[in-house]
Amino acid sequence: MKRYLVLAAALAFAAPSFAQYPNKPIRIVVPFGAGSATDLISRVIGGSVSAAIGQPVIVDNKAGADGAIAATEVMKAAPDGYTLLMATNSPMSVVPAMKKSPPYDPVADFTPITDIGRYTFFVVINPGLPVKTLPELVQYAKANPGKINYATGNTTGIVSSALLASLAKIEMVHVPYKTEPLVMPDLVGGRVHMMFASSTTSMPLIRDGKLRALVTTLPRRSHLLPDVPTIAEAGFPTFSIISWAGLFGPARMPREVVAQLNREFVAAMGRPDVQAAMERQAFALSPSSPEQLAAFVKEQMESYRSTLRAAGVEPE
């Protein structure tokens, strides 16, 4: 009997105590720079979770390689719930579709925790461009092939621009940037002419008249700019790019930790202050179960792959 008690005590000591999780800071790795839409969303929701659990939730920006740098770092982290990824369609949908040898598998190498939501994107232009609508932009591009420079600060911009050019049959020159905020001075200054931009980075400049919004990529008009039509209303009903965010950890995380993280982040997204902050960013929250997020990731991988092939973009 004594031997069994000793063995039980040893096993109890050796087993990780997830009942006390979390007992140290949680790090959310963000695949874009400070000031980006994903950075701001992570800080608002992470701050609410931090207040609830009594532990710091730290945002760690790891921009570059279309989000693959951040995703790879989290993939290699210990699966203990203290290193998480605020992923977007960039690392989880586009990178696997655009790379012949992706650095990770979005399904096998990560643990889904909860869907976070959907971004609002606008097609914005420098006001010096002599157009006021998307059809006028298309006509101008056709009359001036190769003379419009379009900027991108993320893979949503890359894929969206490629799809628009394919649907409209226009030629434009791609000017890539590491992250969206870096584009804005050049877009306002007229060194680049247009881009698909998130509401977070573009709205202050639109309101100040420094940028002009032509359409939103949402299925419905944004409450931020109700006079701006949807891209479907502007003549492109088959445009199908979804820009999303979801929370993940490394593969093989303990179920108890996943369940607790899901509860805490879903609860945070239900709080009025968080919802108000997200509404100001035109970010639509969509909390989910881990299983729902896993199914969504698989669906989006196939959707982006087929969209890229239709736009003539082949894996590199």
N, C-alpha and C positions, 0 to 999 in steps of 0.2 A: 504493500500500500504506500509505504514511504517513497519507494522508487517511482511509482506512478505520479505522486505529487511533485517530486523533483523534476520529472520529465515534463509535466504540464506547466510548471513554472518556467522551465527553460524555453519551451515552445512559445509561451506567452511573451517572454522577454524578447525572443528572436523575431516574432511577428511584428510588422510595422503597425503602429497605432494610428489608424486613419480616423478613429473616433475624435482625436484632438485636432484634426485638420480644420482650418489652417492654423499653424502656430508660428508662421513667419511670413514675410512679404510674398505676394504673388506678382509675377512679372508677366505683362502682356507685351509680346513682341509685335510691333506694327510694321508692315512692309513698306511704309511710305514715310516721308519726312514730317517734321513738326509743322503744324499749320494745315496739313492736308485734311481732307474730309474724314478719313479713317482715323487719323490721330485725334481729332476733336471728339469723334464719337466714342473712341476708346477711353478718353479721359473723363467724359461725362458719365458714362455707364460704369467705368472702373471706380470713379470716385464714390458713386452711390453704393457699390458693392463694398468698398473699403469701409465706409461708415457703418454698414450693417454687420460686417464680420469682425471689426475691430483690428484689422491688419492692413498695412499699406498695400495698395494695388498700383504697381509701378508700370508706366508706359515706357517701353524701350524701342526707339525708332531704329530700324535696320533697313534702310532703303536700298534699292538696287536690284538689277537682274529681274525686273518685272515681279518682284515679290519673292523670288526664289531664294534669295539670301536669308530672309527672315524665316521662310518656311523650312529651309534646310537646317537652320539652327534649332528650331523647335523640334523638328523630327529627331535630332540627335540628343535632345535633352532627356533627363531622367523623367520617367512617366509618373511623377509624384504629385502633379497638380499645381506645382509652383512655377512652371513655365508654360505659358499659353500663347496661342497665335490668333490675333484678330485678322483672319484671312479674308480675302476678297476674291472675286472672280479672276483677278490677275494671276495669283500663284496657283489657284485651285482649279481653274477652268482653262485659262488661256495658255499658260506655260506647258501643261501636258499636251495641248492640242498643237502648239507651235514648235515643239522640240521633238526631234526624232528619238533622242535619248533623254527624257526628262530626269532631273536629279532626284525625283521622289515619285511615289504613287499617292495621289490625293486620298484614295480610299484605304489602302493597306497601311500607310505610314503615319496616319493621324487618327486621333479619337475625336469624333464630333461631340460637341457639348450643346450648343444651341444656335439656331439661326438668329441673326441680329436684325437684318433688314435690307431695304433697297434704297439706293442712292438716286437722287434726281440729277440728271445731266441735261445741259442745254448746249445747242450749237451756238457759239458766240463768235462775233467777228469784231475786228477793229472798225470803228465807225467811219473811218476814211475809205473803206471799201464801198463802192457806189451801188450797194444793194440793200434792200430792207426786208426781203423775204427769202426763204430757202429756194423756191423756184427761180428767183432772180439771181441767187448765188450760183445755181446750176447753169443758168444761161450765160452768166459772166464767165464761169470756168470753161464752158464750151467755146466761147468766143476768144478766150485767152488761155489756151492749153499750156499747162506747166508754169503759169505765172502766179498761181495762188500757193502760198506756203501755209501748210497746216501743221500746227504743233500738237504734240501729245506728251502727257506727263504720266501716263499709266497705260496698261494694256486695254482698258475699256476704250480709251481714245484711239489706240492703234486699230483695234478690231472694228470699232464703230466707223472710223474714217474710211477704212478699207471697204467696208460693206456699203457705205454711202457712195463712194466713188464707183463701185461695181454696179450698184442699182441705177445711178444717174449717168453712168458711162462718161465720167469726166476724169481729167488728168490733173493731179495736184502734186506739189513737192512736199515730202515728209521731213519735218524738223523735230527730232525726238529730244525730250528733256527727261531728266532723272525723276522729277516729281512735279506736280501741278503748280505749286506756288512759284517755282522757278520760271515758269512760262510767262506769268502775268506782266512783268515789266516789258518784255519784248512784244507781247500781244498789244498792250496799251500803246507802246511806242511805234507800232506798225512794222516791226521787223519780221513778224509773222502775222498772218491775216485772219486765221480762224482756228477753232479747235472745238472738240467736244469737251466741255468743262463741267465739273461738279458744281452744284449750287453753292457749296461751302466757299470755294475759292472765287467764284465768279460773281455772286450776288452783290457784294459791296461795290464792285466796279460797274456792274450793270446799273445799279441805283444812282451812281455818280455820273452816269452818261459816258463813262470811259470805254465801255464795251456795249455791243448791241446783241441781244438775244433774238435768234430767229425762230427756233423751235425747242420744245422739250422732247426727250426720248420716252417720257412716261406715256402710258396708255391714256391718261387723262391730263388735262392742263394743271399746272402747278398753282397752288393757292398763292405762291409768292409772286407769280407773274401771270395772272389770269388772262391777260390779253395776248399772251404768246401761245400760238397753236402747238398741237402735238405734231410730231414728225409724220404721223399717219394723215392728219388733216392737211399737211403741206404736200401730200402726194406720194408718200412712201409707206403704205400700209403694211408692207412685208418686212419692214425694219424690225428686228427681233432681239436686239441686244439687251440683256438684263445685267445691271450692275448691282452686286450684292455683297454683304458681309456676313461672316459667320465665325463663331468661336470654336477653336480646336485645341487639343493637346497632343502630345506624342502618342504613338500607338501603345496599346496595352496599359492604359490607365485603369486603376481600380474602379469598379462600378460604384462604390460608395462615394468616392471623390467626384466622379462624373455627375452622379445624382445631386450631390450637394452644390457643385458649381452650377448645374442647370437651374436648381431652385433659386440660388442667389442672383444669377444674372437675369432670369425671367422675372423675379420679383423687382429687381432694379428697373427693368424696362416697363413695369407697370406703375411706377411712381410718377405722380403728376409733374414734379420738377424735371425729371428725365424726359418725359413725353413732351413737355413744353420746349425743352432745349432741342430735342430732335425735330420738332415741328418747325422751329426757327431755321433749322438747316435743311428743311424739306427732305428729311430722311424718314422713311416709313418703317417703323419697327415691325418685326414679324417673328417674335419668339417662338420656339418650337421645342419638341423633344429631340434628343440625340438621334433617334431613329429617323425622324422626319428630315433632319439635316443631312444624314447619310444618303438618303434617297435623293434629295435635292442635288447633292454634289454629283452623283452619278448622272442624273438627268442633264445637268448643266455642262458636264464634260462632253457629252454626246452632242448637245445643242451647239456649243462653241466649235466643236470639230467640224460639224456639217456646215455651219455658217462661214467658217474660214475657208473651207474648200470651195464653197459657192462663190466666195469673193476672190478666189484665185490665189489665196495665201497657202503656201505649202510648208510643211515642217522643215526646220533648218537642222 
